[in-house]
Amino acid sequence: MTFATLGLIEPLLRALETLGYQTPTPVQAQAIPAVLAGRDLMAAAQTGTGKTAGFALPLLQLLTMEGPKVAANSARALILCPTRELAEQVHASVAEYAQHLPLTTYAVYGGVSINPQMMKLRKGVDILVATPGRLIDLFRQNALKLNQLQTLVLDEADRMLDLGFSEELANIYRMLPKKRQTLLFSATFSDDIRLLAGQMLNDPLSIEVSPRNVAANTVKQWVVPVDKKRKAELFVHLMRKGRWKQVLVFAKTRNGVDALVDKLQGLGINADGIHGDKPQATRQRALDRFKASEVQILVATDVAARGLDIEDLPLVVNFDLPIVAEDYIHRIGRTGRAGNTGEAISLVCADEVNMLSAIEMLTRQTLTRKMEPDFEPEHRVPDTDASGQVVKKPKKPKKPKTSGGGGKRNLGKWVDSGEVAPAEPSIKPVRKVPVFNTGPRKRK
Ligand code: AMP
């Protein structure tokens, strides 16, 4: 199959040739004809599958072939993205595909001044890529009208809900013309996403390019149990032992990113970090340097790393497990791409046992545990498996060890083998979908 047989017009084929795309990926092969035929789409596809071209190519073709010229302060197609990184990335791809077409494209997102964006929108743009919050601001300030909108794309819809954009999406839904084409892309399909799709889409074609919620099987995954306070030490130990070259490391919080980067830099290790508190230019610089192999270790939060197009990483390390289990799939999706093998190592402490259990349940596998000599945890990580069970051993009274009993003597201190530290953040934050949440929820 070629892009020509999918019915794409010559200026698009020329752009694809320049980019070196020879064969459509599975999501493209399914999405392109459906979008050209005017269908709504509900696509299960994550970053790395070629989903951007899957919606952008037919969208550009439709906008070129049909519809009126764009009016002032209007957009003919809107692509909603969860983060500004993804918005910029999607916009860059769209602009490349559109290089031989007489169409205008632009990206708007928060965290930067709104005025230049308002100026740019005066003449109208054919394709607008936007994050939800900034889109609403522009709409409310009359810088943007949506009555000319032909197509709406929701990119990484699951992430938009995870980031708490459900209210914004509900507001945007009210701003849209009733007659439009809607394409929804999501790596995972939770009940909330299905609810959103039910409201937004009209008789959608469902396409799925990888098994639902199953992590890539080209990625070798395992867990190293460790005490929380020794994670950084273990990371450095594993890095030296395994002679790691380039590693993307995920930490849960911004502070966590900074602390690990400081520690690694203090040891003379070439590390940098990206998170939402850092200015966009700094983040981009760190990423560019990582891609150019000038930085060996890049530590990131999920939000900052989301959608980043880093090709073919050999290794991803979860310094902390993600709070939302689906993020585990996104994280490890950074390695083992395009049939290459990759490794994903998670450093897991007792506090994280519920998260580990949720990940195993979601990915339908029990992750192999490998104890690292000298790093055996004082606080045991209870057994887990793909059924979602956390096997807690019965609590034993704290007392100095005298004989038997299954506890471990460590640094002269009695440690209950079933002890799990409290105050665990919930695995899946309860998400509200205000407007969309109209009926009883269907359970899978
Ligand atoms: P995406 O999943 O849209 O983020 O795309 C992942 C990467 O694959 C991007 O770097 C694209 O430029 C690239 N890509 C998308 N489609 C193709 C194709 N048909 N052939 C080769 N590369 C592609």
Boltz pocket constraint, residues with backbone or C-beta under 6 A from the ligand:
constraints:
  - pocket:
      binder: B
      contacts: [[A, 20], [A, 21], [A, 22], [A, 23], [A, 24], [A, 25], [A, 28], [A, 46], [A, 47], [A, 48], [A, 49], [A, 50], [A, 51], [A, 52], [A, 53], [A, 307], [A, 309]]
      max_distance: 6.0
